[in-house]
Amino acid sequence: MASLTSISQSQSFLIRPHLTTTNANAKPSAFGSSFLPVQFQSYKIARMPPRNGVVVVSAATAEKARKRYPGEAKGFVEEMRFVAMKLHTRDQAKEGEKEVKEPEERPVTKWEPSVDGYLRFLVDSKLVYDTLEGIIQEAPIPIYAEFRNTGLERSEKLEKDLEWFKEHGYTIPEPSSPGITYAQYLKELSEKDPQAFICHFYNIYFAHSAGGRMIGKKVAEKILDNKELEFYKWDGELSQLLQNVRDKLNKVAESWTREEKNHCLDETEKSFKHSGEILRLILS
């Protein structure tokens, strides 16, 4: 639950571009355009060179010159990772740009966690994972079924951890507002907005596998005598489990339009907001 190219082309030799269509058979409209779909037109970008002649750039070249999103060449998961890293602080990630404003955004070494606060965090986390994994199993939208039984699931692991605390005399609290609110939000998204839901799916699991593990280790050192919880253990090689899910996410995103991809990326900040509110419980 924690936190966890552009292409520039030198065209200095081209001056004063003039875009014209080579669709000679189309009759111009009152607005001076044939209004044919782009795929039925080819274009010339005619620019006045220093001397006689015209430089012609094909439509294919123009397509290559379109805006490229950071990480796009490596697949959509890399785009999601790039956006997520920007929302970290510099202490959390070298690409981070966020200013430290909340207690949980300070370096973990400066945290003062409590067992009661940690239990609240684990209980709310379990509610979110129960909800997320239930949605994936039910698959109200078919693409969710691609992410069943990935090996990243955390609900059963958290159940074991809470049982361990109970056996050692701790009272397990009921879920609190941050977890309840996030779980409800995930349910709503899953039914009507698959791109936004997938954003949360990615950030929840991948953040826990990275920054979440580090936080778990540091908290255990401070209050659990270095006890390693099941929450931070995986059956199998974690790096391979993560790669398998990356491949599935990239495959699903191949069918999305650029607008749908951008919508998914735009949801990242909300994912961080909800996760941060749950993480903050450790310090409560």
C-alpha positions as a printed Julia matrix, in Angstrom:
284×3 Matrix{Float64}:
   0.0     0.0     0.0
   2.99    2.27    0.09
   4.81    4.11   -2.41
   6.27    2.55   -3.3
  10.73   10.26  -24.5
  10.0    12.71  -25.88
  11.44   12.52  -29.42
  13.19   15.56  -30.66
  14.14   15.77  -34.29
  16.55   18.28  -35.69
  14.85   20.09  -38.53
  16.84   23.31  -38.61
  17.16   23.03  -42.38
  13.4    23.34  -42.8
  11.85   26.8   -42.85
   8.23   27.99  -42.92
   6.23   24.75  -43.12
   3.2    24.6   -45.42
   0.87   21.63  -44.94
  -0.96   20.54  -48.09
  -3.01   17.51  -49.01
  -2.18   15.39  -52.06
  -5.79   14.2   -52.35
  -6.19   15.63  -55.83
  -9.62   14.12  -56.5
 -11.35   15.7   -53.49
 -13.32   18.9   -54.01
 -12.43   21.63  -51.56
 -15.18   22.66  -49.17
 -16.08   26.15  -48.14
 -13.45   25.84  -45.44
 -10.68   24.9   -47.85
 -10.39   21.22  -46.88
 -11.57   17.94  -48.37
 -12.48   16.7   -44.84
 -11.49   13.14  -45.69
 -10.39   10.96  -42.74
  -6.68   11.13  -42.11
  -6.12    7.55  -43.15
  -7.33    8.38  -46.68
  -5.02   11.35  -47.1
  -1.29   11.7   -47.54
   0.51   14.89  -46.76
   3.37   16.97  -47.93
   5.11   19.32  -45.59
   6.58   21.77  -48.04
   9.21   24.07  -46.6
  11.32   26.66  -48.37
  14.93   25.51  -48.29
  17.82   27.92  -48.67
  17.84   27.3   -52.44
  15.54   25.83  -55.07
  13.67   22.68  -54.26
  11.02   21.37  -51.88
  11.53   19.03  -48.95
   8.73   16.46  -48.75
   7.96   14.63  -45.5
   5.63   11.64  -45.73
   2.68   10.97  -43.44
   4.66    8.12  -41.89
   7.42   10.52  -40.92
   4.88   12.94  -39.5
   3.47   10.13  -37.36
   6.92    9.43  -35.95
   7.19   13.07  -34.98
   4.04   13.01  -32.82
   4.32   13.47  -29.1
   5.77   10.44  -27.35
   4.92    9.83  -23.72
   7.68    9.06  -21.21
   8.18    5.31  -21.11
   5.87    4.66  -24.07
   8.5     2.85  -26.1
   8.83    0.19  -23.38
   5.11   -0.43  -22.91
   2.27    1.1   -20.95
   3.44   -0.21  -17.57
   6.54    1.92  -17.95
   4.31    4.93  -18.54
   2.45    4.15  -15.31
   5.71    3.7   -13.43
   7.03    7.04  -14.69
   3.94    8.91  -13.51
   3.98    7.14  -10.14
   7.63    7.93   -9.51
   6.98   11.64  -10.03
   4.52   11.52   -7.13
   7.18   10.3    -4.72
   9.43   12.58   -2.69
  13.14   12.71   -3.49
  13.84   10.63   -0.4
  11.5     7.94   -1.69
  12.67    7.87   -5.31
  15.33    9.63   -7.35
  12.68   10.68   -9.9
  10.45   12.05   -7.15
   9.14   15.61   -7.42
   6.66   15.77   -4.52
   7.31   18.03   -1.56
   7.04   16.49    1.89
   3.73   17.58    3.4
   2.32   14.6     5.3
   3.89   12.61    8.18
   4.1     9.4     6.15
   6.09   11.21    3.46
   9.02   11.75    5.78
  11.89    9.23    5.64
  10.82    6.0     7.36
  13.86    6.21    9.64
  12.2     9.22   11.3
   8.87    7.49   11.86
   7.6     6.66   15.34
   5.14    3.83   14.69
   2.97    2.13   17.28
   1.67   -1.44   17.35
  -1.91   -0.17   17.59
  -1.4     2.11   14.6
   0.27   -0.69   12.65
  -2.69   -2.97   13.36
  -5.07   -0.32   12.02
  -2.95   -0.12    8.89
  -2.99   -3.91    8.42
  -6.76   -4.16    8.99
  -7.55   -1.39    6.5
  -5.07   -2.84    4.02
  -6.76   -6.22    4.28
 -10.15   -4.66    3.54
  -8.73   -3.06    0.4
  -7.06   -6.28   -0.76
 -10.21   -8.31    0.01
 -12.17   -5.89   -2.15
  -9.63   -5.74   -4.95
  -9.17   -9.49   -5.16
 -12.9   -10.11   -4.94
 -13.45   -7.8    -7.91
 -10.78   -9.62   -9.92
 -12.4   -12.98   -9.18
 -15.9   -11.79  -10.09
 -14.61   -9.9   -13.15
 -17.57   -7.56  -13.77
 -15.51   -6.45  -16.75
 -13.93   -9.4   -18.62
 -10.37   -8.04  -18.78
 -10.11   -8.3   -14.99
 -10.04  -12.08  -15.28
  -6.55  -11.76  -16.79
  -5.28  -10.85  -13.32
  -6.57  -13.83  -11.33
  -4.08  -15.89   -9.35
  -1.04  -13.77  -10.16
   0.78  -14.7    -6.99
   0.73  -11.08   -5.84
  -2.48  -11.52   -3.81
  -2.19  -10.33   -0.2
  -5.52  -11.02    1.48
  -4.71  -14.52    2.8
  -1.27  -13.37    3.95
  -2.81  -10.53    5.94
  -5.31  -12.95    7.49
  -2.41  -14.99    8.86
  -0.68  -11.88   10.21
  -3.77  -10.65   12.03
  -4.21  -14.12   13.53
  -0.61  -13.96   14.8
  -1.3   -10.64   16.54
  -4.47  -12.06   18.08
  -2.56  -15.05   19.44
  -0.11  -12.65   21.08
  -2.84  -10.85   22.98
  -3.59   -7.92   20.7
  -7.13   -6.78   19.97
  -7.84   -6.57   16.25
  -9.69   -3.32   15.44
 -12.52   -2.89   12.96
 -11.73   -1.25    9.6
 -11.59    2.52    9.78
 -12.63    5.32    7.44
  -9.57    5.32    5.12
  -9.93    1.62    4.27
 -13.71    1.69    4.03
 -13.65    4.73    1.75
 -11.01    3.27   -0.55
 -12.72   -0.12   -0.79
 -16.01    1.54   -1.76
 -14.26    3.68   -4.34
 -12.65    0.62   -5.92
 -16.03   -1.11   -6.18
 -17.53    1.88   -7.95
 -14.62    2.24  -10.37
 -14.54   -1.46  -11.22
 -18.08   -1.37  -12.6
 -17.87    1.74  -14.76
 -14.25    2.74  -15.32
 -11.83   -0.13  -16.09
  -8.91    2.11  -17.03
  -9.04    3.93  -13.68
  -9.5     0.64  -11.83
  -6.44   -0.88  -13.51
  -4.42    2.15  -12.39
  -5.25    1.34   -8.76
  -4.6    -2.37   -9.3
  -1.12   -1.59  -10.61
  -0.17    0.94   -7.95
  -1.47   -1.09   -5.01
   0.44   -4.26   -5.86
   3.6    -2.79   -7.31
   4.01   -0.16   -4.59
   3.68   -2.82   -1.89
   6.32   -4.97   -3.6
   8.8    -2.09   -3.54
   8.43    0.7    -0.98
   5.96   -1.35    1.03
   8.56   -4.02    1.76
  11.05   -1.44    2.93
   8.48    0.14    5.24
   7.53   -3.26    6.64
  11.16   -4.02    7.42
  11.78   -0.7     9.17
   8.57   -0.86   11.19
   9.37   -4.43   12.27
  12.78   -3.27   13.49
  11.17   -0.57   15.62
   8.17   -2.31   17.18
   8.12   -6.06   16.34
  11.63   -7.2    17.24
  12.34   -7.75   13.52
   9.37  -10.08   13.05
   8.79  -10.53    9.3
   5.08  -10.63    8.57
   3.5   -12.81    5.89
   2.3    -9.6     4.24
   5.85   -9.15    2.98
   6.4   -12.69    1.72
   5.54  -14.17   -1.67
   5.35  -17.74   -2.9
   7.75  -17.89   -5.8
  10.23  -15.43   -7.25
   8.76  -11.96   -6.77
  10.58  -10.45   -9.75
   9.05  -13.05  -12.07
   5.58  -12.63  -10.58
   5.82   -8.9   -11.19
   7.06   -9.4   -14.75
   4.16  -11.73  -15.51
   1.72   -9.04  -14.39
   3.58   -6.34  -16.35
   3.18   -8.43  -19.49
  -0.54   -8.86  -18.86
  -1.02   -5.14  -18.18
   0.86   -4.18  -21.34
  -1.23   -6.63  -23.37
  -4.52   -5.28  -22.0
  -3.47   -1.68  -22.65
  -2.68   -2.43  -26.31
  -6.4    -2.25  -27.07
  -6.83    1.15  -25.37
  -6.92    4.44  -27.21
  -4.42    7.14  -26.28
  -7.23    8.95  -24.47
  -8.03    5.86  -22.39
  -4.36    5.43  -21.51
  -4.13    9.04  -20.42
  -7.25    8.61  -18.31
  -5.6     5.67  -16.57
  -2.46    7.74  -15.91
  -4.53   10.63  -14.57
  -5.95    8.36  -11.87
  -2.51    7.82  -10.31
  -2.77   10.77   -7.97
  -6.02    9.47   -6.48
  -4.42    6.08   -5.95
  -1.6     7.72   -4.01
  -4.05    9.8    -2.0
  -6.05    6.81   -0.79
  -2.99    4.66   -0.13
  -1.32    7.5     1.75
  -4.3     7.87    4.06
  -4.1     4.19    4.96
  -0.33    4.31    5.38
  -0.71    7.24    7.75
  -2.51    4.94   10.2
   0.85    3.42   11.14
   1.73    6.71   12.8
  -1.63    7.16   14.52
